[in-house]
Amino acid sequence: METRCHVLHPSCRVRQEAFGLLFYDMQGPRLLFARTGDMLDAGVIARGLPVEQALRARAPSSRAAAERLILHLVEKGFLREQPVC
């Protein structure tokens, strides 16, 4: 079975804010404010590492909430899914 991960879209950026994460698209005026607190590390995502890597040390309940957020970010085009070799 193929494993998948989610990475920041090349035209998007993310930065850490007091409320959580701010995602923005460099190709247009699209912003998304995600109230994640410290659940996800913007540095991991910004370096192009899989979002799942930032979730490994989290409790299962936090991971479930983050997985819902990841799906939302994919729908909005800020993250993209890719196969992992």
URTA-V88497 format. One record per helix or strand. SS is the DSSP state (H for helix, E for strand). FROM is the first residue (numbers start at 1). TO is the last residue. If there is no record, write none. Layout:
BEGIN
ss = (SS	SS)
from = (FROM	FROM)
to = (TO	TO)
END
This chain:
BEGIN
ss = (E	E	E	E	H	H	H	E)
from = (3	12	21	30	42	51	60	79)
to = (8	16	25	34	46	55	76	84)
END
